Amino acid sequence: MPDGAEYAGSSAGASSSDEEEVEESQHWLVANLQHYGGDTPGIFLYIPFLMTLTTVWAVSHRLTTFFPLLDDPQELMQLQQTKFIEGIAVVIFGINLIVQSSGIFFEATPKKRILHSLVVFINLACCTTYAACALDVFPYFQTRGGLPTEFCRMFLWVNTTSIMILTIAALGGSANKNQLVPDWNLVLRTWMWDWTMFTSGAVYYYLGTTPVGNFFLMVVLFCLWRVFSNIGEMTAQSCKTAATSHEVGCLRGVEWLTYSLWSGFPVIHLLMRSGYIDHVEYELSIITIDIITKSVYSVVLLSSNLRVLDMFAIIREHQIH
């Protein structure tokens, strides 16, 4: 029979073997996270988005003791009439989410998988936020003019427009093998103008048509013009490296659709401020144009041949190996 030393030796060997297996499994997990995180950053972006949205929810309920809540029964009844369009938005974004998820699993080129994951984030964030709005998870605050406002909708727009700008910058660039976008400085400058636009827009929405509010409206329109100017520059860079005229047409189509649809938001808001539409019509119009705006990227990625040179490179590499 083996003595105590042999038992100790065998147990020590077994423990060291177990430790090596645990270490190997940890390395495997880290390697897979790095692989899928590099190809699907949009899915990982949803985690901090959800954590921040939860923080916004907690803070908004804390602020109910400092800021007036909407207490007009007629306004509250009108807001309930818009819940059905928010439910429709949840369904549409959910369908887009499922369809775009297939692009992550079946797309051959890594860069297009990244694009699909960014659009997955847009749809996932919209689906979550509109579901929260439909279920009245967030309180309705009241502006100085008596209009209802939701922090969650503003938070959603800030996050999704940033990712939409990144998606526009990354749609082209087939010749850029080692980077997602050709000019990160341009993307960062566009984000800066975009965030300034939303901050100024929130101030204008709260103050209304006062002298200070009108000043912030001018700031919003100037920032929107700067965002459009930078988007035009991004598209021009992408067109220079496009492989086919069809790819150029898709890029230009996304550019002009972005101009048209994003311009609809301030137009609808000014129509409401001018009294041409009531708040129910405003909500229905804003949500409808938001659905169309964000669905454009899902349609473009599924129906267009973007990053053609990347696809050729993948096919050539597979043929060689």
Secondary structure, 3 states (H helix, E strand, C coil): CCCHHHHHHHHHHHHHHHHHHHHHHHHHHHHHHHHHHHHCHHHHHHHHHHHHHHHHHHHHHHHHHCCCECCCHHHHHHHHCCHHHHHHHHHHHHHHHHHHHHHHHHCCCHHHHHHHHHHHHHHHHHHHHHHHHHCCCCCCEECCCCCEECHHHHHHHHHHHHHHHHHHHHCCCCCCCCCCCCCHHHHHHHHHHHHHHHHHHHHHHHHCCCHHHHHHHHHHHHHHHHHHHHHHHHHHHHHHCCCCHHHHHHHHHHHHHHHHHHHHHHHHHHHHHCCCCCHHHHHHHHHHHHHHHHHHHHHHHHHCCCCHHHHHHHHHHHHHC
